[in-house]
Amino acid sequence: MVATQDDVLLGRGTYDYWAGYWPTSDFQPFAGFINGTRKHVVTSSVPAQEWANSTLVTTPAHDYVTALKQGSGGDIGVHGSIELARSLLRAGLVDELRLVVAPSVVGQGRRVFESDGVQSWTLLEVGRGKNGTLFLDYSR
């Protein structure tokens, strides 16, 4: 799922949490991927921790992502940053959704999809992990 991503967008909260864990993690293949991939951190202030291959984005996220999409390279992923993902969905800047659905039910938490709009997506592919995790790939 991450093999096609050359760039990752992160909100500040996810960056702060991940920068304290992934640089020293040996949990593969994700540690190698996230540490070696260009990370674009949408923030209004400088984070306390540095993390290799990270760029701070202080301009409006929509403008930055529009320019990033026009550049060369592979896919641009958004990981763990719900508010950022929501804003990009609202702005119509998301071309494809790759969702990972774990085989657990949580009765609370934040939702990625808001209830104030309808978007239609086409299912492209379904994959299944060994433990029952589903990998769903949708396009606009």
GIVENVEN-V333038 format. One record per residue. N is the residue number from 1. PHI is phi in whole degrees, 0 to 359 (999 if undefined). PSI is psi in whole degrees, 0 to 359 (none if undefined). Layout:
# GIVENVEN-V333038
{{N | PHI | PSI} {N | PHI | PSI}}
This chain:
# GIVENVEN-V333038
{{1 | 999 | 326} {2 | 264 | 351} {3 | 300 | 332} {4 | 270 | 358} {5 | 271 | 123} {6 | 263 | 340} {7 | 222 | 148} {8 | 230 | 133} {9 | 262 | 133} {10 | 228 | 141} {11 | 281 | 168} {12 | 296 | 319} {13 | 298 | 315} {14 | 295 | 318} {15 | 302 | 310} {16 | 301 | 317} {17 | 293 | 312} {18 | 289 | 325} {19 | 295 | 338} {20 | 274 | 352} {21 | 240 | 305} {22 | 294 | 326} {23 | 301 | 335} {24 | 248 | 5} {25 | 279 | 149} {26 | 245 | 18} {27 | 284 | 102} {28 | 257 | 150} {29 | 268 | 358} {30 | 292 | 321} {31 | 301 | 314} {32 | 298 | 319} {33 | 296 | 304} {34 | 290 | 328} {35 | 286 | 331} {36 | 266 | 351} {37 | 267 | 148} {38 | 294 | 128} {39 | 247 | 131} {40 | 246 | 114} {41 | 255 | 114} {42 | 278 | 114} {43 | 203 | 159} {44 | 254 | 0} {45 | 214 | 162} {46 | 283 | 126} {47 | 295 | 155} {48 | 288 | 330} {49 | 252 | 141} {50 | 267 | 154} {51 | 213 | 128} {52 | 307 | 145} {53 | 66 | 26} {54 | 252 | 137} {55 | 237 | 133} {56 | 276 | 133} {57 | 251 | 109} {58 | 251 | 357} {59 | 273 | 167} {60 | 305 | 134} {61 | 303 | 320} {62 | 299 | 316} {63 | 294 | 316} {64 | 298 | 314} {65 | 292 | 322} {66 | 301 | 315} {67 | 292 | 319} {68 | 297 | 320} {69 | 294 | 333} {70 | 279 | 348} {71 | 280 | 178} {72 | 274 | 161} {73 | 127 | 181} {74 | 273 | 209} {75 | 289 | 158} {76 | 246 | 119} {77 | 258 | 153} {78 | 241 | 124} {79 | 238 | 124} {80 | 63 | 11} {81 | 246 | 84} {82 | 298 | 312} {83 | 297 | 319} {84 | 296 | 313} {85 | 300 | 316} {86 | 300 | 315} {87 | 294 | 323} {88 | 288 | 324} {89 | 297 | 313} {90 | 300 | 324} {91 | 278 | 357} {92 | 73 | 25} {93 | 265 | 2} {94 | 258 | 120} {95 | 267 | 333} {96 | 213 | 142} {97 | 248 | 127} {98 | 240 | 101} {99 | 259 | 140} {100 | 249 | 118} {101 | 249 | 113} {102 | 276 | 152} {103 | 280 | 56} {104 | 220 | 153} {105 | 243 | 126} {106 | 244 | 128} {107 | 278 | 359} {108 | 209 | 172} {109 | 128 | 177} {110 | 275 | 147} {111 | 258 | 142} {112 | 284 | 317} {113 | 265 | 128} {114 | 275 | 162} {115 | 264 | 7} {116 | 262 | 23} {117 | 185 | 155} {118 | 247 | 131} {119 | 233 | 137} {120 | 259 | 134} {121 | 230 | 153} {122 | 250 | 127} {123 | 288 | 124} {124 | 261 | 320} {125 | 202 | 148} {126 | 233 | 129} {127 | 238 | 161} {128 | 224 | 130} {129 | 275 | 170} {130 | 298 | 327} {131 | 265 | 11} {132 | 97 | 0} {133 | 295 | 138} {134 | 256 | 141} {135 | 243 | 111} {136 | 247 | 128} {137 | 241 | 118} {138 | 239 | 152} {139 | 233 | 163} {140 | 283 | none}}
